Amino acid sequence: QVEFVESGGGLVRPGGSLTLSCVSSASHFNKAVVAWHRQVPGKQREWVADISSGFIIKYADSVKGRFTISRDNRQNTMWLQMMNLKPEDTAVYYCSVQYLTDLRWGQGIQVTVSS
């Protein structure tokens, strides 16, 4: 039994597409802000996108227009649809669920964009 199951990562060519999935058993998923972050070795983890319990969506400027975040509270699942991928998108991607002050993270999944 794990709190998060992330899937969909892998190797993709520049300009390609990939969709990450995250299934969470976290409590109060429907009331929480869910987000995607990414991290490159040696650098700080950076915020990518989030979607609130009211389905308000925000994106980092670096991915705006290319990535789409979504959620389904009935499935306790969140997705990150990534299009027109660039080498700079290469990172370990982490899903997260935050309810009030309780922040929980997935284990991370590798996305590599390379030709």
N, C-alpha and C positions, 0 to 999 in steps of 0.2 A: 504494500500500500504506500503510495506516494501522493504528495499534495499537488504536484504539477506533472503533467506529461506533455512535453514539447516534441513536435515532430515537423517534418517538412524541409529541414535544412539540407545542405549539400553543396555541390559544385555546379555553377551555372556560368554561361558565357556572358560577357558584357552585352547589354541590351536585352538580355533574357528576363524571364519572370520566375518567381518562386513564391509560394504561399506557406507561411508558418502557422501552425496550429498550437494551441495551448489549452489543455483540459485541466480544470482546477477543481479540487475538492475543498477549497478554502471556504470558511463560513462567511455568510452574508455576501456572497458573490454578487447578487443582484443589486446590493446597496453600495457596492464598492466602485472606486475608480480603478480601471484596469489599464495597463500600459505595457509598452514595449520599450526596452532600452537595448543598447549594444555596447560592446567593449572590445577594443583592440589591445593586444598585449603591450604593456608599458604605458597605456593611456587610461584616463579616467573613464568610467562608464558614462555614457551620454544618453539622454532621453531622446526617444524617437517619435513616439505618438502615444496618446491616451484617449480613452473614451469614458465619460462619466456615467453614473447610474441613470442620468437623464439623457444619455446618448448625445452629449455634446462632445465634439471631436476636435483635437488639436494635434498639429504636426510640427516637427522641427523643420526649419527652413530648408535644410539639406535634403529632405525627402518629400516635401510638399509637391503635390502634383504627380508623384510617382508611386507612393505607398498609400494603402487604404487599410485602416484599422476597423474592425467590426467585432461584435459580440452577440452571443445568444444566451440569455440567462436561463432558458429552459434546458440547455445543454451544458451550462457552466463552461462555456468555451469561448475563446477569443482567437482572432486570426489577424495576421498581418500579410496582406497581399502586396507583393513587391514587384514593380514593373520597371522596365528600362534600367536594369541594375548596372551599377558602375563598380569598378574595382575599389573605390573608396567605401563602398557598402560592405566590404569584407569585414566580418567581425563575428563575435559570439553574441547571439541575440537572446535576451532574457525577457520572459513575460513576468508580470507582477500584478498583484491584487492588493489594494490598500483600502481598508475600511477603518475610518477614523484614524487612529494612530497605529494601527496594526498593518504593517507592510510585510508581505511575503513574496518570495522570489522563486521562479522556476530555476532549473539546473543549468539552463543555457543550451543553445544549439548553434553549431557552426554554420555560417554562410560564407562561401568563398566565391568571389566573382573573378574569373580569370579566363583568358583565352588560350 
